[in-house]
Amino acid sequence: MAKLLVKAREFGDESVADVAQRTGISRSTLHRLAAGTKQPSLATLWTLRDAYQLQLDMLVYDDPLTVRPTVVPRPRPAAAGAGRGRARR
């Protein structure tokens, strides 16, 4: 969202109302996107991309405030002898 706001200012849009007027996206939706309480739909992303001549990936990936790190759980080590059935003799 930060890069979008910088680009919007380059186009002369200084406020959320200006962005809403240019894009047709409601001010409430834009506020929720900026606050991070709403994820943009693909249609919203396309609209913003077209209005401000941005690459779609810039809207999705380049803003560290909107990209949440993915936590991949590590497998737990198996306890000694666990899952092996009966011990061989």
C-alpha positions as protocol buffer text, in pm:
chain_id: "A"
residue {
  index: 1
  type: MET
  ca { x: 0 y: 0 z: 0 }
}
residue {
  index: 2
  type: ALA
  ca { x: 290 y: 236 z: 69 }
}
residue {
  index: 3
  type: LYS
  ca { x: 418 y: 215 z: -290 }
}
residue {
  index: 4
  type: LEU
  ca { x: 66 y: 271 z: -418 }
}
residue {
  index: 5
  type: LEU
  ca { x: 33 y: 591 z: -216 }
}
residue {
  index: 6
  type: VAL
  ca { x: 368 y: 719 z: -347 }
}
residue {
  index: 7
  type: LYS
  ca { x: 253 y: 648 z: -704 }
}
residue {
  index: 8
  type: ALA
  ca { x: -86 y: 807 z: -638 }
}
residue {
  index: 9
  type: ARG
  ca { x: 87 y: 1128 z: -528 }
}
residue {
  index: 10
  type: GLU
  ca { x: 285 y: 1126 z: -853 }
}
residue {
  index: 11
  type: PHE
  ca { x: -53 y: 1132 z: -1030 }
}
residue {
  index: 12
  type: GLY
  ca { x: -169 y: 1422 z: -810 }
}
residue {
  index: 13
  type: ASP
  ca { x: -388 y: 1214 z: -580 }
}
residue {
  index: 14
  type: GLU
  ca { x: -310 y: 1336 z: -230 }
}
residue {
  index: 15
  type: SER
  ca { x: -592 y: 1172 z: -35 }
}
residue {
  index: 16
  type: VAL
  ca { x: -791 y: 852 z: -13 }
}
residue {
  index: 17
  type: ALA
  ca { x: -1083 y: 1048 z: -159 }
}
residue {
  index: 18
  type: ASP
  ca { x: -869 y: 1128 z: -464 }
}
residue {
  index: 19
  type: VAL
  ca { x: -774 y: 761 z: -508 }
}
residue {
  index: 20
  type: ALA
  ca { x: -1138 y: 661 z: -468 }
}
residue {
  index: 21
  type: GLN
  ca { x: -1247 y: 912 z: -730 }
}
residue {
  index: 22
  type: ARG
  ca { x: -982 y: 798 z: -981 }
}
residue {
  index: 23
  type: THR
  ca { x: -1041 y: 424 z: -930 }
}
residue {
  index: 24
  type: GLY
  ca { x: -1406 y: 392 z: -835 }
}
residue {
  index: 25
  type: ILE
  ca { x: -1306 y: 195 z: -526 }
}
residue {
  index: 26
  type: SER
  ca { x: -1493 y: 310 z: -216 }
}
residue {
  index: 27
  type: ARG
  ca { x: -1310 y: 513 z: 46 }
}
residue {
  index: 28
  type: SER
  ca { x: -1406 y: 263 z: 316 }
}
residue {
  index: 29
  type: THR
  ca { x: -1249 y: -21 z: 116 }
}
residue {
  index: 30
  type: LEU
  ca { x: -933 y: 181 z: 61 }
}
residue {
  index: 31
  type: HIS
  ca { x: -911 y: 262 z: 433 }
}
residue {
  index: 32
  type: ARG
  ca { x: -953 y: -106 z: 524 }
}
residue {
  index: 33
  type: LEU
  ca { x: -686 y: -206 z: 272 }
}
residue {
  index: 34
  type: ALA
  ca { x: -447 y: 53 z: 413 }
}
residue {
  index: 35
  type: ALA
  ca { x: -517 y: -62 z: 769 }
}
residue {
  index: 36
  type: GLY
  ca { x: -461 y: -424 z: 673 }
}
residue {
  index: 37
  type: THR
  ca { x: -804 y: -535 z: 789 }
}
residue {
  index: 38
  type: LYS
  ca { x: -912 y: -630 z: 438 }
}
residue {
  index: 39
  type: GLN
  ca { x: -736 y: -823 z: 164 }
}
residue {
  index: 40
  type: PRO
  ca { x: -782 y: -679 z: -185 }
}
residue {
  index: 41
  type: SER
  ca { x: -974 y: -876 z: -443 }
}
residue {
  index: 42
  type: LEU
  ca { x: -812 y: -946 z: -777 }
}
residue {
  index: 43
  type: ALA
  ca { x: -1051 y: -696 z: -937 }
}
residue {
  index: 44
  type: THR
  ca { x: -937 y: -427 z: -691 }
}
residue {
  index: 45
  type: LEU
  ca { x: -572 y: -503 z: -762 }
}
residue {
  index: 46
  type: TRP
  ca { x: -632 y: -480 z: -1139 }
}
residue {
  index: 47
  type: THR
  ca { x: -814 y: -150 z: -1096 }
}
residue {
  index: 48
  type: LEU
  ca { x: -530 y: -1 z: -891 }
}
residue {
  index: 49
  type: ARG
  ca { x: -273 y: -138 z: -1135 }
}
residue {
  index: 50
  type: ASP
  ca { x: -447 y: 19 z: -1432 }
}
residue {
  index: 51
  type: ALA
  ca { x: -515 y: 353 z: -1262 }
}
residue {
  index: 52
  type: TYR
  ca { x: -156 y: 406 z: -1151 }
}
residue {
  index: 53
  type: GLN
  ca { x: 36 y: 213 z: -1417 }
}
residue {
  index: 54
  type: LEU
  ca { x: 189 y: -28 z: -1167 }
}
residue {
  index: 55
  type: GLN
  ca { x: 299 y: -385 z: -1200 }
}
residue {
  index: 56
  type: LEU
  ca { x: 62 y: -621 z: -1024 }
}
residue {
  index: 57
  type: ASP
  ca { x: 342 y: -786 z: -826 }
}
residue {
  index: 58
  type: MET
  ca { x: 440 y: -446 z: -685 }
}
residue {
  index: 59
  type: LEU
  ca { x: 96 y: -420 z: -528 }
}
residue {
  index: 60
  type: VAL
  ca { x: 111 y: -770 z: -388 }
}
residue {
  index: 61
  type: TYR
  ca { x: 471 y: -846 z: -288 }
}
residue {
  index: 62
  type: ASP
  ca { x: 689 y: -538 z: -251 }
}
residue {
  index: 63
  type: ASP
  ca { x: 529 y: -385 z: 57 }
}
residue {
  index: 64
  type: PRO
  ca { x: 678 y: -543 z: 372 }
}
residue {
  index: 65
  type: LEU
  ca { x: 377 y: -425 z: 574 }
}
residue {
  index: 66
  type: THR
  ca { x: 141 y: -642 z: 371 }
}
residue {
  index: 67
  type: VAL
  ca { x: 359 y: -947 z: 329 }
}
residue {
  index: 68
  type: ARG
  ca { x: 339 y: -1176 z: 627 }
}
residue {
  index: 69
  type: PRO
  ca { x: 619 y: -1425 z: 667 }
}
residue {
  index: 70
  type: THR
  ca { x: 514 y: -1782 z: 620 }
}
residue {
  index: 71
  type: VAL
  ca { x: 595 y: -1999 z: 915 }
}
residue {
  index: 72
  type: VAL
  ca { x: 658 y: -2357 z: 816 }
}
residue {
  index: 73
  type: PRO
  ca { x: 652 y: -2588 z: 1116 }
}
residue {
  index: 74
  type: ARG
  ca { x: 955 y: -2809 z: 1148 }
}
residue {
  index: 75
  type: PRO
  ca { x: 889 y: -3179 z: 1193 }
}
residue {
  index: 76
  type: ARG
  ca { x: 954 y: -3301 z: 1542 }
}
residue {
  index: 77
  type: PRO
  ca { x: 1221 y: -3562 z: 1580 }
}
residue {
  index: 78
  type: ALA
  ca { x: 1076 y: -3903 z: 1655 }
}
residue {
  index: 79
  type: ALA
  ca { x: 1139 y: -4042 z: 2001 }
}
residue {
  index: 80
  type: ALA
  ca { x: 1381 y: -4332 z: 2016 }
}
residue {
  index: 81
  type: GLY
  ca { x: 1201 y: -4651 z: 1920 }
}
residue {
  index: 82
  type: ALA
  ca { x: 874 y: -4474 z: 1845 }
}
residue {
  index: 83
  type: GLY
  ca { x: 680 y: -4599 z: 1547 }
}
residue {
  index: 84
  type: ARG
  ca { x: 895 y: -4906 z: 1493 }
}
residue {
  index: 85
  type: GLY
  ca { x: 663 y: -5164 z: 1639 }
}
residue {
  index: 86
  type: ARG
  ca { x: 822 y: -5449 z: 1829 }
}
residue {
  index: 87
  type: ALA
  ca { x: 1196 y: -5459 z: 1870 }
}
residue {
  index: 88
  type: ARG
  ca { x: 1382 y: -5725 z: 1671 }
}
residue {
  index: 89
  type: ARG
  ca { x: 1572 y: -5995 z: 1853 }
}
